[in-house]
Amino acid sequence: MKEWIFKGDSREILRYLGVSKNSGEDMLPLIEDIKEETRNILRFRWVYNIYSIVQESKGVILKDVEILLKGQHIKSHLKNSSKCVVLAATLGSEIDRRINYYQKCDMLKALIVNACATAFIEEGCNYVESLIKEEFCSDYEELTWRYSPGYGDLSLDVQGELLKLLQGNKDIGLYLSESNMLIPKKSVTAIVGIIPKGKSSNKKSCENCLNKNNCNYRKTGESCEN
């Protein structure tokens, strides 16, 4: 396994806080301290598996396990794929406890821990993608971007099936609330397609993002860069 440690980009954390790069300079020392605190308490775990897929009228079916990823957007996302990888990852429950603690005594620190954790889970998922690429992609293949339940027309309801499929409860301590939200909160489930190099993967950008008309970053002239 690769040697790897969470780094965290403080300016990216500023963006998650909704603070512009120019006006957030005075916050950087505190962000550095909270970033180190957050790094020390996270317990990053992940699980993933690969599945053959087939497209049908309502969406995409994971063959053999017969799970339907229902929606036209996920169907378009995987249009050039014959296989996809389903992944789940979490930073662990201590992050939630630390945010809850600071919400009672220091709201600014609570917001910064939350922003740091958001940056770290994204960084962690990028690392997992690198492992997936090494394990499953040939020299002539690449990955699509991560597509998570709740984005586009892929319902959050499918998260229960995906967690059960990956044994996320048992292997990484990941659960669902009654409203299908992940517990711990700083967690991700996602689908990544494997496509031939050179094929359009509809890379995620501001222009093709389904949330572009409601994006707070675009209103300030910035980008979430995801």
N, C-alpha and C positions, 0 to 999 in steps of 0.2 A: 504494500500500500504506500502511496506517496506520503512523504513528510509534508505536513501542512498545518498551518495555524491561522486562526481568524485574524485578519488585519483591521478591517473597518476603515473606511474613508470618512474622515471627520466632515468634509464638505458635503459628502453624500448624506451624512446624518443630519446636517443642517437642512438639507432639502426635505428630508422626511419630517423635520420639525416645522417646515413651512417658512424657514428663514432664508433670505437671499444670501448669496455668497459675500456680497459687499457689506451687508449690515450685521453679519454674524461673527465677525472677527473676535469680539470680546467674549464670545461664548466658547471659543475653541479650547481654552485651558480646562474648563469644567467638562466639556465633552470628552476630552482626552482622559480625564479621571474616571468619568462614568463609563466610558468605553472599556477601560481596564477592569473596572468592577464587574461589568456585564460579562466580559470575556471569562472572568474567573469563575462565574457561577453557572454558565451555560453547560449543558451536557448534550452535545450534538449527536444524534443518532439518525440512521436512515435505513431504508430497505427499498429494494426495487426488483422488478422482474420483467422479462420480455414476453410479448404475446404476438402471435400472428393475428392479423385483422382482416376483416372483409367489410366493404361498404354495402349498405342497404338503404332503402328509401328514407328511413327515419334517422339514420346516423351511421355509427360504426360499431361493429360487433367484435369483441375480443373472442376469437375462436377458442374452442376447447372448454373455456370457462363460461361461454355464452352470456357475457355481460354486454348490455347495449349502452354505448355512449350516445345518448340521444341528443340530436341537434344538428342543424345544417352548418353551423360555424365549425364545430369540431370535425364534421365530415369534410369540409373544405380544407381545414388545417391538415388533415391526414390524407388528402387526395392522392399524394404521390408516394404513400407509404404502404408496404405490405406487412410491416411489423411496427409495433410501438412498445415503448417502455413505460410502465406505470411506476411511479415513485412516491414515497412518503418520507418526510423528514421533520424533525422537531428539535428545538433547542432545550426542551425539558421544562418541568414544572417550576423549577426554582425561579426562572425569569418572571413568571406570573406572580409568584409570591413577593418578589422584590418590587415589582410595579405596584402591587396592592399595598405594600408597606409604605412606599413613598407617597402614594395618593393620600395617605392619612396625615403626612407630616411635611412633605415638600413636593408640591405638584410639579415644579420645574424639573426636579430630578426624576420624577415618575415619567414625564414626557420624554426626557432624554434617554432613560433606560429603554423605553418603548421604541424610540427611534433607532437606538443602537441595535436592539434585538431585531428590528426589521431589516437593517442593513446586514446583520450577521446571518439571518436565515436565507437571505438572497445569496450571500457569498457562499454559504454552505451548499445550497442547491446548485450553484455553479460548479463547485467542487465535485458534487455527485455526478453532474453531467459529464465532467471530464473522465470519471471512472466508467460511466456508461459508454462513452465514445470509445475508450480503450478496449472495453470488453466486447462490444457488440458491433462496432462499425468497422468495415473494411476500409482500405485506402481510397475506395471509390464511393464512400458513403459519408453522410453527415447527419446532424440532428436538427430537427425543427426547434423552435423555442418552446418553453414549457407552457402548457395549456391546462389551467386548473378548473375544477368544478366551481361554478358560480360565475365564470367569465362567459360572455356571450350568451348563448342559449343552452349551455351545458349546465343542467340543474345541480344544485348542491346535494340533492337527494342521492346522487350516485356515489357520494363519498363513503357511505356505509358499506356498499358493495366492494369498493376499492380497498378499504381498510381490512375488510374480512378476507379479501383475496390475498393481500400481502401479509396477513397476520400482524397488522400494525399494533393491535392491543398487546399481543404477547411479546413481539420482538422489540418494539421501541416505545411502548407505553403511550400510545396515541389512541385517543377516544373521541367520541362525538357527543355533543350536547343534543337535547331534544330537537333543536332547530338545525341540526346537521352542521354546526360549527365545530371546528377542531379544538380539542383540549389535549395538551396545553395550547394556548392561543398562538404562540409563535411557532407555527407548524405549517406544513404545506403538503398537499397531494397534487400530483400533476401527471399529465400525459405528454410524452415526448415521442414524436415520430422519427423513424429512420428513413432517410430519403437518399436517392442517388445524388452525388455531387453535380451541381449545375442545374438541378431541377429547382424551380421556384418553391420556396418554403413559406412564402408570405411572411417574411421576417417582421417581427413586431416593431412598429414604428408609430410615431404620432399620427401619421396620415392614415394608416389602416387600423389603428386602435379603435375598438368598439366603444371606448369611453371618451373619445376625443372631444365630444361636445360638452362633457361635464367635468373636464380635467382641470384641477386647480393649478397644476404646473403650467399648462398652456396659457392660462390667464395672466401669468406673470412673465411669459416669454421663455420659460425654462422647460425642461423635459424630465420625466421620471427615469429615463435611460434604461427602462426595462422592456 
